């Protein structure tokens, strides 16, 4: 999931290790505005909710892949550009 300087929130899903990401725009939230998101992957279904609005995404033929989750500021813009991320709460649930 990526948050762009224009406020677009997009997610990229790779069909397999050798393919490019399939990128889907989920929402637009102006920079500096708090938002919530929830990632859910279970029973071979991926859904992502931004501020309560859920989008289901194809997982192609993953069939429960080994996955990981990390949250942080991974600024991939220009090296001189600065960015700030504030994380107010993280809840992780494994079922």
C-alpha positions in Angstrom: 0.0 0.0 0.0 1.4 3.4 -1.0 0.3 6.9 -0.1 1.3 9.5 -2.7 2.1 13.2 -2.3 -1.2 13.9 -4.1 -3.1 12.0 -1.4 -3.8 8.9 -3.5 -3.8 5.6 -1.6 -3.0 2.7 -3.9 -2.1 -1.0 -3.4 0.0 -3.2 -5.6 -0.5 -6.9 -5.8 1.9 -9.2 -7.7 0.3 -12.1 -9.5 3.5 -14.1 -9.0 7.2 -13.5 -8.2 8.1 -12.8 -11.8 5.3 -10.4 -12.6 4.8 -6.6 -12.2 2.4 -5.4 -9.6 -1.3 -4.8 -10.5 -1.9 -1.4 -9.0 -5.4 -0.4 -7.8 -6.3 3.1 -6.5 -8.3 2.7 -3.2 -9.0 6.3 -2.1 -7.7 9.8 -2.0 -7.1 11.4 1.4 -5.5 14.9 1.5 -2.0 15.1 3.0 -2.2 15.8 6.8 -5.6 14.2 7.2 -6.0 11.2 9.6 -7.3 8.1 8.0 -7.9 4.5 9.1 -7.2 1.4 7.1 -7.7 -2.3 7.6 -5.9 -5.1 5.6 -7.6 -8.5 5.7 -6.4 -11.6 4.0 -8.2 -14.8 4.8 -9.6 -17.8 2.9 -7.6 -16.7 -0.2 -9.4 -13.3 -0.2 -7.8 -9.9 0.2 -9.7 -6.9 1.2 -8.6 -3.4 2.2 -10.8 -0.8 3.8 -9.9 2.9 3.9 -12.0 4.9 6.4 -14.5 2.0 6.4 -14.9 1.7 2.6 -13.8 -1.8 1.6 -12.3 -3.0 -1.7 -11.7 -6.6 -2.6 -8.7 -7.4 -4.7 -7.7 -10.4 -6.7 -5.0 -12.6 -5.2 -4.7 -14.5 -8.5 -3.6 -18.1 -7.6 -1.7 -17.4 -4.4 -3.4 -20.1 -2.3 -2.3 -18.7 1.2 1.2 -17.5 0.4 3.8 -16.7 3.1 3.2 -13.0 3.8 4.4 -10.3 6.1 3.3 -6.9 7.3 5.3 -3.9 8.2 4.3 -0.3 8.8 6.4 2.8 8.6 7.8 5.6 6.5 9.5 4.1 3.5 10.0 7.4 1.6 10.7 6.4 -1.9 10.7 9.9 -3.3 13.6 12.2 -4.1 16.5 11.8 -1.7 16.3 15.4 -0.6 12.6 15.2 0.0 11.4 14.7 3.6 8.2 13.0 4.8 6.5 12.4 8.1 4.2 9.5 9.1 2.3 9.3 12.3 1.0 6.0 13.4 -1.5 6.3 16.2 -2.4 2.6 16.7 -1.7 -0.8 15.2 -3.7 -3.9 16.0 -2.6 -7.3 14.5 -5.0 -10.2 14.6 -4.1 -13.7 13.4 -6.9 -16.2 13.1 
